[in-house]
Amino acid sequence: MTLTVSRLNKTFGSNDIFRNFSIEFAENSINCILGPSGCGKTTLLNIIAGIDNDFSGSVEESESIAYIFQEPRLLKWRTTGENIILNSGNIDLAERITDMSGLSDKWDNYPFELSGGMKQRINIARAFTSNSDVLLMDEPFKSLDYILKNKLIDIFLTLLEEYPKTVIFVTHNIEEASMLAEQLFIFSYSPIASAVQISFDSHQPDIMTERINTIKEYLSTEL
């Protein structure tokens, strides 16, 4: 589904974060938001998710939203399988997504037995098991090394190809944005009244260098 935010105004104390801000995210596409730390990226996700209701303006609501945070947020007393199936009663779907995520042999393991990368794979798998229309992602690869990050991105793209969603992916990493974005929105420092938008044909990691140069050109000339 297309998701629209209109005339958004948001403040923290005396600081304006968004000022009459509007944005539209394309349906079944990876919409990336690139911007510096503290500019309001996570705040926007929290508003869309309904976690933050202290704002004016309108947000097109979805009945089904999944949220992948920076940290896995797994239930320590539940196994991998129990965490993945937490938001869905569909065991067949959970097992299939678990297998696609390379976690089948960890189905009965508890979080303390797993590496950080495995925990984040569970986090991603759980979001796809939820059958949501919209998937919010708040820098989920931030704490991972380069090799592990690329492995998880490959898993994420494989899942997304089979289970399409409207993705809103927040990052301050240009490489991540260039690898994933189909629609890219560049935020500057707050207060944010508008965003630079760049459209790409698809997510194509093989032309990442070209995309990085395009993004850097916008960063240097438009902001």
C-alpha positions in Angstrom: 0.0 0.0 0.0 1.0 3.6 -0.6 1.6 5.4 2.7 1.2 9.2 2.9 2.2 11.7 5.7 0.7 15.1 5.2 1.4 18.5 6.9 3.3 17.0 9.7 4.4 19.2 12.6 6.4 17.8 15.4 8.4 19.4 18.3 10.5 18.2 21.2 10.3 21.0 23.8 11.3 24.2 22.0 12.9 22.3 19.0 11.0 21.9 15.8 11.6 18.5 14.2 9.1 18.6 11.3 7.5 21.7 10.0 4.5 21.3 7.7 6.2 18.3 6.2 4.6 15.9 3.6 5.9 12.7 2.1 4.5 9.7 0.1 6.1 6.3 0.2 5.6 4.1 -2.9 3.7 0.8 -2.6 5.7 -2.4 -2.5 9.0 -0.6 -2.9 12.0 0.0 -0.7 11.7 3.6 0.4 15.0 4.7 2.1 15.4 7.7 4.3 19.0 8.9 4.4 20.0 11.7 6.8 22.3 12.6 9.7 21.8 11.3 13.2 19.2 13.2 15.2 17.4 14.7 12.2 14.1 13.0 12.9 14.3 9.8 10.9 13.4 7.5 13.8 10.8 10.0 15.0 9.0 9.7 11.7 9.0 5.9 11.9 7.6 6.1 15.4 4.8 8.4 14.3 3.9 6.1 11.4 3.9 3.1 13.7 1.6 4.9 16.2 4.2 4.8 18.9 4.4 8.7 19.0 1.0 10.4 18.8 2.2 13.9 19.9 2.1 15.7 16.6 -0.2 17.6 14.2 -1.0 16.6 10.7 -2.2 13.4 9.2 -0.7 9.9 8.7 -2.4 7.4 6.5 -2.8 4.4 8.8 -2.2 0.8 8.0 -3.9 -2.0 9.9 -0.7 -4.1 9.6 2.7 -2.7 10.3 5.9 -4.6 11.3 8.8 -2.7 12.9 12.5 -3.9 12.8 14.5 -1.9 15.4 18.2 -1.4 15.6 18.5 -4.1 18.3 16.7 -7.5 17.9 14.4 -7.1 21.0 13.8 -10.9 21.3 12.1 -12.5 24.2 14.9 -14.2 26.2 12.7 -16.9 27.5 11.5 -18.0 24.0 13.3 -20.1 21.4 14.1 -19.0 17.9 11.0 -20.6 16.6 8.8 -19.2 19.3 10.2 -15.7 18.7 9.6 -15.9 15.0 6.1 -17.2 15.2 5.2 -14.7 18.0 3.1 -12.4 15.7 1.5 -15.2 13.6 -0.2 -18.5 14.2 1.0 -19.7 10.8 3.6 -22.4 11.6 4.1 -23.4 8.0 4.9 -19.8 7.0 7.2 -19.4 10.0 9.1 -22.5 9.2 9.5 -21.5 5.5 10.8 -18.0 6.4 13.0 -19.6 9.0 14.5 -21.9 6.4 14.9 -19.0 3.9 16.8 -17.1 6.7 19.2 -19.9 7.3 17.9 -20.5 10.8 16.3 -23.9 10.6 19.0 -25.6 12.7 18.5 -22.9 15.4 14.8 -23.3 15.8 15.1 -24.6 19.4 17.9 -22.4 20.5 17.4 -19.5 23.0 18.8 -16.0 22.3 21.7 -16.3 24.7 23.0 -19.2 22.6 23.0 -17.1 19.4 25.3 -14.5 17.8 24.3 -10.9 17.2 23.9 -11.6 13.5 21.6 -14.6 14.1 19.5 -12.6 16.5 19.0 -9.9 13.9 18.1 -12.6 11.3 15.4 -13.7 13.8 14.2 -10.1 14.0 13.9 -9.9 10.2 12.2 -13.3 9.9 9.7 -12.4 12.6 8.7 -9.2 10.7 8.0 -11.2 7.5 6.0 -13.8 9.4 3.7 -11.1 10.6 2.1 -10.7 7.2 2.2 -7.0 7.4 1.6 -4.6 4.5 4.2 -2.0 5.8 7.6 -2.8 7.1 9.5 -0.1 9.1 13.3 -0.6 9.5 15.3 1.6 11.8 19.0 1.1 10.9 18.8 -2.7 11.5 22.3 -3.3 10.1 24.0 -0.5 12.1 26.0 -2.6 14.5 27.1 -5.4 12.1 30.4 -5.8 10.3 30.6 -5.4 6.5 30.4 -9.1 5.6 27.6 -9.9 8.0 25.7 -6.8 6.9 25.8 -7.9 3.3 24.7 -11.4 4.1 21.7 -10.1 6.0 20.8 -7.6 3.2 20.8 -10.6 0.8 18.5 -12.5 3.1 16.2 -9.5 3.4 16.0 -9.0 -0.3 15.2 -12.7 -0.9 12.4 -12.5 1.6 11.1 -9.3 0.2 11.0 -10.7 -3.4 8.7 -13.5 -2.2 6.7 -11.5 0.3 6.4 -7.9 -1.1 5.9 -5.0 1.3 6.0 -1.3 1.4 9.3 -0.8 3.1 10.5 2.4 4.9 14.2 1.9 5.7 16.0 4.5 7.8 19.8 4.9 7.6 22.6 7.4 7.7 24.8 5.1 5.7 25.2 6.0 2.0 26.3 2.5 1.0 23.2 0.9 2.6 20.9 3.5 0.8 22.6 2.8 -2.5 22.2 -0.9 -2.2 18.6 -1.0 -1.2 16.7 2.2 -2.3 14.1 2.2 -5.0 12.9 5.6 -3.7 15.4 7.6 -1.8 14.5 10.6 0.5 17.4 12.7 1.7 16.8 14.6 5.0 18.9 17.5 6.2 19.0 18.8 9.7 15.8 19.7 11.5 13.4 21.4 11.2 12.5 19.4 8.1 10.0 20.9 5.8 10.9 18.9 2.7 13.1 16.1 1.4 15.2 15.6 -1.7 13.8 12.6 -3.6 15.7 10.3 -6.0 14.1 7.4 -7.8 16.1 4.4 -8.9 14.9 1.6 -11.3 15.3 -1.1 -8.6 17.6 -2.2 -5.9 20.8 -3.2 -7.8 23.9 -3.7 -5.7 26.0 -4.2 -8.8 25.7 -0.5 -9.7 26.3 0.7 -6.1 29.3 2.9 -7.0 27.2 4.8 -9.6 24.4 5.3 -7.1 26.8 6.5 -4.3 28.2 9.1 -6.7 24.6 10.2 -7.5 23.7 10.5 -3.8 26.9 12.4 -3.0 26.2 14.8 -5.8 22.7 15.6 -4.4 24.2 15.9 -0.9 26.7 18.5 -2.1 24.4 20.5 -4.4 20.9 20.3 -3.0 21.3 20.5 0.8 
